[in-house]
Amino acid sequence: MKMKPFKKVIAIVLALVLITSVVGCTPISMSKQWSYDYNDDTLSEQLDIGVYIYSMSQAYNNAKTYAEKSKDYKEGESFLDLEIKDDDGNKAVAKDWIKTEAEKISVSLLAIDYLVNKYDATWDEATMSSAIQQSKTAWEMGYYAALGYSQYYQPLKDELEPKGISYDSFEKSSFVASVKQDAIFDALYSEGGEKAVSDKELEKYFLDEYVAYSYIPVNMYTSETNDAGESTSVAFGKKKMDSTVEKLNAYADKLANGLSIDKVIDGCVKDFDISESSAVKDTVEMFSTTKSSNADIAKAVKSLNSGEAKVITVGEDSDSPIAYLVFKDDINAKTKDYLKKDSNRDSVLQNMKKDEFTDFIEATTEELLKSDALAKNSGAIDKYDPAMFYEKPEETTAAADSAE
């Protein structure tokens, strides 16, 4: 089965965060003790203690994010005794929440293996090899390096090994788990799967949730660089700004009267001396005023009917205002051709089913947690406490002098 690129949707499994403040002085055993073991007719799988420690590190960082929202949180001080509220509205003392969450994250990995076996989910060798290579790169050079940002060098092994997390534990908990997750999703929702989505269902979702739009940005300012190499922006005067907007409004009328967006882009390139590549044309994507990187454009698109265009200005009172010519295309005319492309279809399907799939994995995790087939090595697990991830900030020289 050919694997598709899949957006990571299971936060409790794939929280590939950069673990901060985890390098402590406490010596931790790197022995191959086990943490959880699942053994029934469908699966025989055992997790080593390093997987549990890594799960706890993820839970610790998630808990810290929640704790930072508390009025009682103090930067640099331990938050483990604070009450936190997670995204589901559950309240608990942070240290207790972390232990519960670490268990869920660990058993989620068993749930993924369980579902791989149940649905005979498969992946190609190249996909898994790539995931393993990413794991090795993250381990040796850092998570950002694994994603292709070579300028960031922060080896995860330097942060995780002192806590007893081996490379094998990290590999199983991160990129490899992602490939398995993708395979389960594919087995469930692709043609012939237990939860297969028909073309008609996918088209309806696409029409309800997606939008076809284009926009052309025109800067209404000039940039100047002084002898020191420092760049500054100077906004146009009011007369020139009004003239720019007026010309763009003329193009908006032409779009509404049937002129193609390509022709309009060509005209704007000549009239405003802009780059053709700066225009975003016929982009079709999930569009939300709350999730978009440019909420002003999102709001403008939502206000338009198909075939309409308008001009908006952003940052009028700043030294770098921008005018946007925004156009909303007919999504109905785009649907068939857009979904014919496999990568587009996969992306729409993933957006459509990601929440349902996350719930499915979490429900399976809960089943395994309650199963008699699950064994827990409490003697090993109880040796590890969330406090191991807290590191008191180093006292500065100025603070020490002040104290004296």
PETA-V24779 format. One record per helix or strand of 3 or more residues. SS is the DSSP state (H for helix, E for strand). FROM is the first residue (numbers start at 1). TO is the last residue. If there is no record, write none. Layout:
((SS/FROM/TO) (SS/FROM/TO))
This chain:
((E/34/39) (E/44/48) (H/49/67) (E/83/85) (E/91/93) (H/94/118) (H/125/141) (H/143/146) (H/156/163) (H/167/173) (H/175/189) (H/199/209) (E/210/219) (E/221/225) (E/231/235) (H/238/256) (H/261/272) (H/276/278) (E/280/286) (H/295/303) (E/309/314) (E/322/328) (H/331/340) (H/342/370) (E/374/376) (H/378/381) (H/386/389) (H/397/403))
